[in-house]
Every structure is written in structure tokens, then in C-alpha cells.
Amino acid sequence: MTDSTRGPSGQGVPDWRISAQWAARARWITHLCDFLGDPSNEWSPHPEMALRDRPEFLVLAFPPTPSRAYWTYATAGLSFVAQRSSGERNTMPHVELMAYSPHGDPRVAEFLFMLAYDIAWGEADEMPFRAWDLWRASRHGMEDFALLPALEADELLDFPNPRKREEDARYLLAATGELNGSMELNVLQLLPLTKEEWQFASENGSYALLERLGPDLPVPYGWDPLGATAPRS
């Protein structure tokens, strides 16, 4: 369980890897577009929310399509630097984030910026982030969240895979420093929780909460409180 507060420090990623991030980010966005359609908007973080060693970081908004009746918000560039924790719990060092909302609202992207900031500024002696974690950040009348595996097709999640797509090597170069080899990219969904759901998940785990909510849980679950007030995009 993590609360949203961080401060600056350096990480020392080589300049040539940082220079490789632009092409890597473009490759990830192109891959997302193949499945989600074209984004309607993209945002860079405010300077005070910039991510350590990730100057190309963005959050993108993908509007509904005939096959996806909801908005998808996705990060691009968070995974270019692995989480710093050296402990056994760091099983998902490279992560990108998504959120699914029933309406277009840039405030959903704000939460992804906040979570990405916490992940990027984590230190080696802190707990890393991974699927089924809980996270808390108070903003826009919301506070409690869970991180779940993203609800995406295996083909989307099979990235980067230069054996299938040579151009994915650009992503590997930025994220690992190698053109060959492999890495596991974990895409995590940010799911808002009610106070009661947060308490249950704190006591029983997020996986147990998901089972309790049932198989018919709507994909864009939890973001309705934002829909009661402006703004929308």
C-alpha cells in the first residue's frame, strides 16, 4: 500500500539511452494505435511532476471505438527505466499504466501522472509497484485505488517482441540498453475503489476483491464520481 508523495534525486541513465527514448516511445504508441485506434489527446507532465530520466514521458487518451465503448488512458515511457528496488518483490520492474473510463476526462490522466511519478521516484529501499497492489492519492474527491493487470488482448501485451516485429528493438534499446534480447513489459490498470472496497482489499487482497465484484464488472469501473462534475474532454 502506497501513498502519493515523492522528492527529487538522480538515477544516472546514460545520455545515449535517454536519446533513444523518442523512437522507443513512438514505437509503443504505434503499437497501441494498432489496437486502440488513434489518440485524441496527449499530455506531458508539468515540470514539477516530471519523471526521473524519462523526458519523453506522455499520457495519451484513446476515445471509444466500435469495439471499445469506453475511453482508454495509457502512459508511454514510464517503463524506460526499471523500478529501483533490489528486493525479491520487484517482479515487475518495467511497467506502463492504463485506465478505462466511461467518459473522456483529463482528470483520469492526472491520476496516471501521479502514479507514474510515484513509480519513477521510488528508491532502492522502498517497496516496488506490481499488480494487485493498493495505492492511495487524494484528488478530485477520489482517494483509493488498486493496480490490476490491464484488460487487453494478449497480442497487445506481447510487447516488445523483436522476433515478431523488428522495430520493437527500438524499445528494447531505450529500456534495457540492448538491441537484442528480451524484456517483460507489465501493463497495469488503475482501478478506483470505494472506501468499503479498499477496506476489503486491505484485509483480503485485491484479487479477492475482484472475485467478490464478480465476472460482470464493467471494464470502465470506478470512475463514475468524476462524471458528476466538469471538466470532460
N, C-alpha and C positions, 0 to 999 in steps of 0.2 A: 504494500500500500504506500502510495507516494503523494505528497502534497507539492503544489506547483510553486517553487521558489528556487532561484539559482543565482550564481555570480560568475564573473569572468575569470578565465585562465587560458593558457595556451596548450595546444596539443601537438604541434610540431609536424604536421603533414607536409611532405616535400612540395615545393612550388610546382614541380612538373606534374604531380598528381592533381593538384588544385586546378592547374591549367587544363587538365583532361576532363574536368567535370562538365564543361559546357556540352561537349559532344556526347558524354555519357547521359546527361540529363535529357538531351534531345532524343536519344535512343529510347530511354524509358518512356518518355511522353508519346513517342510514336507507337510504342508497343501498347500503351494504354488506349490510344486512339483506335487501334485496330479492334478493340473490344468494346469501348465505351462511347465511340464517336468523338467528334471534335469538342474541345473545351470551349465554354462560353466566356470564361474569365480566368485570369491567373493573377496571383499576388506574390510579391516579395515581402519578407518580414520588415517591420520597422527597424531602424538601426539598433534600438535598444533590445530588440528580440532577435538579432542576427545569430545564426548558428556558428559555432566554432568550426573553422576550417571548411566551411561549406558556402562559399559566396554565391553559388548558382542555385541555392535552395528556393523552391517555389511551392505554393499550394494552388491547385487547379480545381475548377468547378466544371463538371460534366452534366449538362441538362438531361432530362429524360429522353429516352428513345422508344421506338415501338416495342422493344423487348425489355426495357427497364423503365418502369413507371415511377421513378424517383431520381433525385439528384445524387450524384456521387462526387465527393470531395476527396482529393488524393494529394499526397506530398510527392515531391520529386527532388531528390538529392539528400535526404536525411541519411540514407544508408551508405553514402560515400565514405564515411568514417565509422569504423566499428565502435560499438559501445566499449568503454574503457575498462569495465570491471574485469578482473582477472580470476574471479571465483568460478566455482563449478556451476553456479546458477546462470552464467552468461551463455545460455544455449541458443540465443538469437541475437548475435552481435550486429547483424545488418538488418535494419528494419525500415520499411516505409509504412505510411498510415493512410487509412481511408475512413470516411464517414458517409452514411447513407441517410438522406433527409427527404421527407415528403414535399418539401418546398425549397426553393432557392433562397439562401440566406447567407451572406458573407460572415455572419457570426459563427456558423459552423466551422468555417475556415479558421476563425480566431482560435477556437479550441485546438485545432490541429497545430497551429503555430505554437501554442502554449505547451502542448505535449511534446512536440518536436524539440522545443527549447530545453525542456527538462531532460529529454533523452540525450541531446547533443552535449549538454554541460555536465552530465554525470561523471563522477570521479571514480578512480580505480577501487576505492574502498567503499563505494556505495552499491546498493542493490541494482542490478541492471533490469531493464524492462523486458517483458516477454508476454506471450499470450496467456490469458486468464488472470492477469494482474488487475488490481484495482488502482484507480488514480483519482485524485481529488483536485479540482481547480474551480474556485468560486467566481462566476462571471455570468451576467445576463440572467440571473435568477436560477442558474443551474450549478451543480457542485460535484455530483458523484458519477463516476464512470467506471466501466470495465473495458479491458482490452481483449478482444476476441480474434480468432483467425478470420481474415476477410472472407466474405461470401462471394467468391469469384471462381470462375472456371479454372480447372487445372491448367489449361493452355495459357491463361493469363499469368498464373502464378509460377509457371515454368520459365523463370527469367532470373538472371541471364543464362542463356544456353547457347554458346557459340557453336556447338555441334549441330544445332538446328538452324541457327541464324548467325552467320559470321559477324554481322555488325554488332552483335551483343558483346563482342570482345572489347568494344569501346567502354562499356560499363565496367567490365572486369578490371580494365586498366585503372580507371579512376578509383574504384573501391578497394582493390587489392594490390595494385602496382604491377600486376601481371597480365599479359595479353592471353596467355594460355591458362588452363586450369579450370577451376570451378569455384563457385561460392553459393551459399544458400541465402536467398533473399526472403525474409518473412514479412508479409503484408498483414498488418493488424488493423482491425476495425475498432473505432472508438464508439462505444455504446453507452448512452446516458442511462442512469439508473434513478429510480425513486429512492427516498430515504429507506423505505422498507426493503426494497431490493438490495440496496447497499448493505444493510444490516445482515440480511440473509446470506449474501455473498461473503461478507466478512467472517461469518461463523461457519459457513459450509463450503465456500469456494464458488468461483464464478461458473465453473462447469455445472455444478449442482443447480445454480440459479437458472442457467439456460435450460436445463432439463425441466425445471419447475415451470418456466414460462411456456414451454411446450413447442412442438414442431411447427405450429401455425403462426409463430411470432412474425409479424411483418418485417420485411427487410429494413425499411426506414423507421425502425422502432426508436422511441425515446426522445425525439427532437421536437415533439409537438408543443412543449412550452414556449419555444421560440416563435412558433407560428401565431401566437396570440398577440404579438406586438411587432411593429416595424423595427428594422427595415428588412426588405426582401430584395433579391436580385434575380 
